[in-house]
Amino acid sequence: MLKTAERLLAEHEYGGVDMRVLADEASVNLDATAHHFGSKGKPYIEAIMCRFRPISEERIWDQRL
């Protein structure tokens, strides 16, 4: 689902996609998606953070050496 959120964000920007579209595109249940994430912002934030976490972890590791 996060890959779908990332793709939709890139294609349509944040305002162009709602939770129903995200759930449909990711082939997941809308109610489960809403229950797990709460708002539409959370899956998009998580999709972006999945890209930044490895970079941050690498920087932290480099600083320790």
C-alpha positions, 0 to 999 in steps of 0.5 A: 500500500505504501508503494501505491501511496507513493506513486499516487502522490507523485502522479496526483499530488496530495490533494488529488487522491483520497483514501478510497482511491488509495484503497482501490488502487492498492487492492485493500479494504477501505475500512481497514485502511481507515482504521489502521492509518486514521487519516489520509495523511498518514500513509503518505507520510509513511511512504515518504519516510520509507525513503528517508529512514535509510538515509538517516540511519546511514548518517547516524551510523557514519557519525558513530564511526 
